[in-house]
C-alpha cells in the first residue's frame, strides 16, 4: 500500500477541503469540525487515533494594561477568537460555562474566519477586514481572546496560574482534551475495510514509537470525546449530543479497544 500525501501548513488548512469536497481518503481532523461535519451528514468516519491533545487553559489572554480580568468576569465582555468553531475555543467555552458560571450568550463574540463546515450559520460579529486578533486585544478593541498563546508585555493569561488550573481541572474531570484525531471517508471504510485497519495499525505503531504522541486508553478517549460532544452541543455547534459509538462505523468501532 502506497500513500499520496497532501501537505498543508498549518495542518488545519486541510480540514476545509476534506469537509467540503471529501478531498482525501484519510485526514487529520479537528474533533469539533468532525462533529459539526457529522451533524450535516458529511461522509466521514472517526478513527480511534489521537493526533493532538492538550490542556487548554493557557490559550486565553486579556490585556492587563486595561484592567484585571478573571474567567468569571467575562460576562458581557467583547471576546475575540479566530473562528467560533475552533476546537480550542469550544473546550475553553465549555470550561468557562461549566466550571466558572460564564454566560456564553452574554459575550460579544468577534471572529476572523468562517467555519470549515460551509452549512453552519455563524451569527458572531466578524472583525473588520485586515484586523488581527492579538493586535485588537493590545489596542483595547477586545477584552480577551481565546485560542491564542503569545508573549507580550501587556497581555496576561486569563487563568493566572494555568498549570494549577489544569491540574485541578484534570483531577475534577479526568479528561485530557482531544484537539485532533484521524478520519477516513465512508467510501474507503465501506469498500476497503482492510485498508482502514492497516491505516490504524500504522498510526498506532507510529504513536508507540514517538515520545511526543498522545497516550490514550479506550476509557480516556471515551471520556474526552463525551465531554467535547456535550460542550459542542451546549454551544449550539451541533443539534444534539452524539454517543461516542455513533462517531465510528462498524469497521472503525472494532478498532476502539
Secondary structure, DSSP 8 states (H G I E B T S, - for coil): --------SSTTHHHHHHHHH---SEEEEEHHHHHHHHHTT-SEEEEEEEEEE---TTSEEEETTT----GGG-TT-EEEES-TT-HHHHHHHHHHHHHH---GGGSEEEESS--SSTT----SEE--TT--HHHHHHTTS-SEEES-----TTEEESSTTHHHHHHHHHHHH----EEEEEEEEHHHHHH-HHHHHHHHHHHHHHHHH-TTS----HHHHHHHHHHHHHHHHHTTSSSS---GGGGS-HHHHTT--
